C-alpha cells in the first residue's frame, strides 16, 4: 500500500474534519488506547473504534464528518491521505 499525503499532519486535541478528508491516517502515539469517534456535521455519533497505542489505522469518512479522541488527543495524529499505486 502506498499512501499519498494530502495535507499537514494535525492532532485531535479537539474535534476535526481533518481538512475535509474522506480518507484519514490515524496514529495513536498516546501511552494508552484511545477511542476515536466519528460524528456527522450535525454532531450525531456515527460510530467509534478503539485504536491501540502505537498503532496506525486508516479511516474512511465524509468530508464534513469530524473525529475526536477519548484520551491523549495531543498524541493522536491525523492526516488527510489518498491511496496511490
KETI-123851 format. One line per field, with one value per residue: x, y, z of N, C-alpha, C, CB in turn. Coordinates in Angstrom, 2 decimals, decimal comma. Atoms other than C-alpha are relative to their C-alpha. Glycine has a CB too. Example, Ala and Ser with C-alpha at 12.3 -4.5 7.8 and 13.67 -1.06 7.14 Angstrom:
BEGIN
nc1 <- (0,89 | -0,82)
nc2 <- (-1,19 | -1,19)
nc3 <- (0,00 | -0,06)
cac1 <- (12,30 | 13,67)
cac2 <- (-4,50 | -1,06)
cac3 <- (7,80 | 7,14)
cc1 <- (0,90 | -0,77)
cc2 <- (1,20 | 1,09)
cc3 <- (0,00 | 0,73)
cbc1 <- (-0,99 | 0,41)
cbc2 <- (0,03 | 0,46)
cbc3 <- (1,25 | -1,42)
! end
This chain:
BEGIN
nc1 <- (0,84 | -0,71 | 0,87 | -0,27 | 0,33 | 0,69 | 0,07 | -0,91 | 0,46 | 0,55 | 0,38 | 1,42 | 0,27 | 1,43 | 0,65 | -0,57 | 0,39 | -1,30 | -0,02 | 1,06 | -0,48 | 0,86 | -0,86 | -0,86 | -0,96 | 0,04 | -1,07 | 0,18 | -1,29 | 0,27 | -0,48 | 1,11 | 0,93 | 0,87 | 1,19 | 0,21 | 1,42 | 0,38 | 1,31 | 0,40 | -0,10 | 0,96 | -0,48 | 0,50 | -1,02 | 0,17 | -0,64 | -1,28 | -0,86 | -1,17 | -1,29 | -1,03 | -1,13 | -1,11 | 0,45 | 0,55 | 1,18 | 0,51 | 1,45 | 0,74 | 1,07 | 0,47 | -0,83 | 0,40 | -0,01 | -1,12 | -0,59 | -0,47 | -0,71 | 0,45 | -1,12 | -1,28 | 0,23 | -1,22 | -0,88 | 0,66 | -0,32 | 0,86 | -0,37 | 0,80 | -0,80 | 0,63 | -0,82 | -0,55 | -0,71)
nc2 <- (-1,18 | -1,27 | -1,07 | -1,35 | -0,98 | -1,13 | -1,17 | 0,06 | 0,79 | -0,75 | 0,90 | 0,00 | -0,67 | -0,36 | 0,64 | -0,47 | 0,69 | 0,35 | -0,71 | 0,56 | 1,27 | 1,17 | 1,10 | -0,56 | 0,85 | -0,33 | 0,62 | -0,21 | -0,08 | -0,10 | 1,15 | 0,93 | 0,06 | -1,16 | 0,26 | -1,03 | -0,10 | -0,70 | -0,65 | -0,71 | -1,46 | -0,44 | 0,41 | 1,33 | 1,04 | 1,03 | 1,20 | -0,18 | 1,19 | -0,09 | 0,07 | 0,35 | -0,92 | 0,36 | 0,59 | -0,85 | 0,49 | -0,89 | -0,11 | -0,69 | -0,83 | -1,06 | -1,19 | -0,85 | 0,76 | -0,32 | 1,05 | -0,40 | 1,05 | 0,07 | -0,26 | -0,30 | -0,61 | -0,64 | 1,07 | 0,71 | -0,76 | 0,29 | -0,68 | 0,30 | 0,80 | 0,75 | 1,13 | -0,14 | 1,19)
nc3 <- (0,00 | 0,07 | -0,48 | 0,50 | -1,02 | 0,65 | -0,88 | -1,14 | -1,13 | -1,13 | -1,10 | -0,34 | -1,28 | 0,09 | 1,15 | 1,27 | 1,23 | 0,60 | 1,30 | 0,86 | 0,54 | 0,12 | -0,43 | -1,04 | -0,71 | -1,43 | -0,80 | -1,43 | -0,69 | -1,43 | -0,77 | -0,21 | 1,12 | 0,16 | 0,79 | 1,01 | 0,29 | 1,23 | -0,09 | 1,22 | -0,11 | -1,00 | -1,32 | -0,38 | 0,10 | 1,03 | -0,51 | -0,68 | -0,02 | -0,85 | 0,68 | -0,97 | -0,02 | 0,87 | 1,26 | 1,06 | 0,71 | 1,04 | -0,14 | 1,05 | -0,54 | 0,90 | -0,19 | -1,12 | -1,25 | -0,88 | -0,82 | -1,32 | -0,74 | -1,39 | -0,91 | 0,63 | 1,32 | 0,50 | 0,47 | 1,10 | 1,21 | 1,15 | 1,23 | 1,18 | 0,92 | 1,10 | 0,41 | 1,34 | 0,44)
cac1 <- (0,00 | 1,34 | -0,10 | -0,31 | -0,22 | -2,63 | -2,26 | -0,19 | -0,43 | -2,50 | -3,73 | -7,12 | -6,99 | -10,46 | -13,00 | -11,66 | -12,85 | -9,14 | -9,17 | -12,40 | -10,74 | -12,57 | -9,63 | -7,62 | -4,47 | -4,72 | -1,67 | -2,19 | 1,03 | -0,62 | 0,51 | -2,91 | -5,66 | -7,86 | -11,42 | -11,83 | -15,39 | -16,82 | -19,69 | -21,69 | -21,83 | -24,81 | -22,85 | -24,61 | -22,34 | -21,96 | -19,58 | -16,41 | -13,45 | -10,59 | -7,10 | -4,31 | -1,39 | 1,49 | -0,65 | -1,87 | -5,33 | -6,91 | -10,47 | -12,95 | -15,43 | -17,49 | -15,73 | -17,78 | -17,67 | -15,48 | -13,17 | -12,45 | -10,16 | -11,26 | -7,81 | -4,45 | -5,77 | -2,48 | -0,75 | -3,27 | -2,02 | -4,25 | -3,60 | -5,66 | -4,47 | -5,26 | -4,10 | -1,91 | -0,07)
cac2 <- (0,00 | 3,41 | 6,43 | 9,87 | 12,62 | 15,46 | 17,85 | 18,67 | 16,32 | 17,58 | 16,20 | 15,53 | 17,92 | 18,97 | 17,68 | 17,91 | 17,16 | 16,72 | 19,28 | 17,80 | 14,43 | 11,37 | 9,09 | 9,66 | 8,07 | 7,95 | 7,28 | 6,80 | 7,98 | 8,14 | 5,78 | 4,10 | 3,07 | 5,84 | 5,60 | 7,56 | 8,77 | 9,81 | 12,33 | 13,84 | 17,59 | 17,87 | 16,33 | 12,96 | 9,99 | 7,68 | 5,24 | 4,74 | 2,39 | 1,68 | 2,37 | 0,66 | 2,80 | 2,84 | 1,75 | 3,26 | 2,82 | 4,26 | 5,53 | 6,49 | 9,29 | 12,00 | 15,36 | 17,17 | 14,35 | 15,04 | 12,80 | 13,06 | 11,13 | 9,93 | 10,30 | 11,81 | 13,92 | 15,80 | 12,46 | 11,21 | 12,34 | 12,57 | 13,44 | 13,56 | 10,86 | 9,01 | 5,64 | 5,55 | 2,98)
cac3 <- (0,00 | -0,98 | 0,80 | -0,79 | 1,85 | 1,00 | 3,96 | 7,02 | 9,98 | 12,94 | 16,26 | 17,81 | 20,77 | 19,56 | 17,04 | 13,48 | 9,97 | 9,09 | 6,26 | 4,85 | 4,34 | 3,10 | 3,99 | 7,19 | 8,57 | 12,38 | 14,60 | 18,33 | 19,97 | 23,41 | 26,18 | 26,28 | 23,89 | 22,51 | 21,25 | 18,01 | 17,47 | 14,12 | 14,12 | 11,27 | 10,60 | 12,96 | 15,85 | 15,86 | 16,51 | 13,52 | 15,19 | 17,17 | 17,36 | 19,72 | 18,41 | 20,31 | 21,43 | 18,97 | 16,02 | 12,75 | 11,23 | 8,10 | 8,40 | 5,69 | 6,39 | 4,71 | 4,22 | 6,89 | 9,47 | 12,50 | 14,50 | 18,23 | 20,57 | 24,01 | 25,55 | 24,65 | 21,76 | 21,51 | 20,92 | 18,36 | 14,95 | 11,87 | 8,25 | 5,06 | 2,64 | -0,56 | -1,83 | -4,92 | -6,97)
cc1 <- (0,89 | -0,98 | 0,47 | -0,48 | -0,55 | -0,06 | 1,04 | -0,61 | -0,48 | -0,29 | -1,49 | -0,24 | -1,44 | -0,56 | 0,54 | -0,58 | 1,23 | 0,07 | -0,95 | 0,41 | -1,12 | 0,76 | 1,05 | 0,91 | 0,00 | 1,13 | -0,25 | 1,36 | -0,15 | 0,48 | -1,08 | -0,86 | -0,82 | -1,18 | -0,19 | -1,48 | -0,22 | -1,40 | -0,31 | 0,04 | -0,97 | 0,38 | -0,51 | 1,09 | -0,38 | 0,58 | 1,30 | 0,79 | 1,20 | 1,25 | 1,06 | 1,14 | 1,13 | -0,41 | -0,57 | -1,22 | -0,36 | -1,51 | -0,58 | -1,15 | -0,48 | 0,79 | -0,37 | -0,10 | 1,22 | 0,47 | 0,43 | 0,70 | -0,43 | 1,10 | 1,24 | -0,11 | 1,23 | 0,97 | -0,61 | 0,16 | -0,88 | 0,49 | -0,90 | 0,88 | -0,85 | 0,91 | 0,45 | 0,72 | 1,49)
cc2 <- (1,24 | 1,09 | 1,33 | 0,98 | 1,25 | 1,27 | -0,16 | -0,83 | 0,93 | -0,99 | 0,11 | 0,57 | 0,51 | -0,67 | 0,61 | -0,78 | -0,37 | 0,54 | -0,62 | -1,30 | -1,02 | -1,27 | 0,58 | -1,07 | 0,48 | -0,76 | 0,33 | -0,07 | 0,14 | -1,27 | -1,05 | -0,05 | 1,29 | -0,40 | 1,20 | -0,02 | 0,84 | 0,56 | 0,69 | 1,50 | 0,57 | -0,39 | -1,34 | -1,05 | -1,03 | -1,32 | 0,33 | -1,30 | 0,27 | -0,15 | -0,25 | 1,01 | -0,53 | -0,58 | 1,06 | -0,71 | 1,02 | -0,03 | 0,74 | 0,75 | 0,97 | 1,27 | 0,86 | -0,74 | 0,40 | -1,24 | 0,61 | -1,19 | 0,05 | 0,36 | 0,34 | 0,63 | 0,67 | -1,02 | -0,84 | 0,86 | -0,45 | 0,77 | -0,49 | -0,74 | -0,49 | -1,20 | 0,22 | -1,28 | 0,21)
cc3 <- (0,00 | 0,37 | -0,56 | 1,06 | -0,68 | 0,85 | 1,11 | 1,12 | 1,12 | 1,13 | 0,27 | 1,39 | 0,05 | -1,25 | -1,30 | -1,17 | -0,82 | -1,43 | -1,02 | -0,67 | -0,14 | 0,41 | 0,95 | 0,57 | 1,44 | 0,69 | 1,46 | 0,69 | 1,50 | 0,70 | 0,26 | -1,26 | -0,05 | -0,87 | -0,94 | -0,38 | -1,23 | 0,17 | -1,31 | 0,25 | 1,02 | 1,42 | 0,48 | -0,22 | -1,05 | 0,50 | 0,70 | -0,04 | 0,89 | -0,84 | 1,07 | -0,05 | -0,87 | -1,34 | -0,94 | -0,58 | -1,07 | 0,09 | -1,20 | 0,65 | -1,06 | 0,30 | 1,22 | 1,33 | 0,82 | 0,74 | 1,33 | 0,65 | 1,46 | 0,99 | -0,82 | -1,37 | -0,59 | -0,56 | -1,12 | -1,25 | -1,16 | -1,22 | -1,14 | -1,00 | -1,16 | -0,26 | -1,44 | -0,37 | 0,03)
cbc1 <- (-0,96 | 0,61 | -0,02 | -0,70 | 1,24 | -1,38 | -1,42 | 0,34 | 1,12 | -1,30 | 0,81 | -0,56 | 0,99 | -0,20 | -1,55 | 1,53 | -0,96 | 0,22 | 1,41 | -0,38 | 1,10 | -0,54 | 0,66 | -0,85 | 1,45 | -1,40 | 1,42 | -0,98 | 0,79 | -1,53 | 0,57 | -0,86 | -0,94 | 0,77 | -1,27 | 0,92 | -0,76 | 0,07 | -0,04 | -1,41 | -0,25 | -1,35 | -0,37 | -1,27 | 0,20 | 0,68 | 0,25 | -0,21 | 0,45 | -0,04 | 0,30 | 0,54 | 0,49 | 0,87 | -1,05 | 1,06 | -1,21 | 0,50 | -0,37 | -0,52 | 0,46 | -1,55 | -0,06 | -1,34 | 0,01 | -0,39 | 1,21 | -1,17 | 1,55 | -0,52 | 0,27 | 0,79 | -1,09 | 0,67 | 0,37 | -1,52 | 1,49 | -1,48 | 1,49 | -0,60 | 0,63 | -0,20 | -0,78 | 0,95 | -0,42)
cbc2 <- (0,00 | 0,24 | 0,04 | 0,25 | 0,34 | -0,40 | 0,18 | 1,42 | -0,94 | 0,79 | 0,33 | -1,42 | 1,17 | 1,58 | 0,17 | -0,14 | 0,89 | -1,55 | 0,01 | 1,01 | -0,57 | -0,14 | -0,73 | 0,63 | 0,07 | -0,37 | 0,49 | -1,05 | 1,15 | 0,24 | 0,46 | 0,41 | -1,24 | 1,21 | -0,22 | -0,21 | 0,60 | -0,95 | 1,02 | -0,44 | 0,64 | -0,55 | 1,03 | -0,36 | -0,67 | 0,42 | -0,99 | 0,46 | -0,38 | -1,07 | 1,33 | -1,42 | 0,22 | -0,96 | -1,08 | 0,29 | -0,25 | -0,42 | 0,72 | -1,01 | 0,76 | 0,25 | 0,84 | 0,63 | -1,53 | 1,10 | -0,67 | 0,52 | 0,17 | -1,38 | -1,21 | -1,22 | 0,99 | 0,80 | -0,90 | -0,30 | -0,16 | 0,37 | -0,24 | 1,31 | -1,19 | 0,89 | -1,35 | 1,23 | -0,39)
cbc3 <- (1,21 | -1,42 | 1,54 | -1,39 | 0,88 | -0,36 | 0,60 | 0,50 | 0,51 | -0,41 | 1,27 | -0,08 | 0,22 | -0,06 | 0,08 | 0,02 | -0,84 | 0,02 | -0,56 | -1,06 | 0,89 | -1,44 | -1,23 | 1,12 | -0,64 | 0,64 | -0,46 | 0,61 | -0,54 | 0,27 | 1,30 | 1,24 | 0,11 | -0,62 | 0,91 | -1,26 | 1,19 | -1,25 | 1,17 | -0,46 | -1,35 | -0,31 | 0,98 | -0,82 | 1,36 | -1,34 | -1,13 | 1,46 | -1,42 | 1,11 | -0,82 | -0,28 | 1,44 | 0,69 | 0,26 | -1,11 | 0,97 | -1,43 | 1,31 | -1,08 | 1,26 | 0,18 | -1,22 | -0,31 | -0,27 | 0,99 | -0,71 | 0,90 | -0,12 | 0,31 | 0,92 | -0,11 | 0,10 | 1,10 | 1,14 | 0,32 | -0,36 | 0,32 | -0,34 | -0,64 | 0,73 | -1,31 | 0,14 | -0,09 | -1,39)
! end
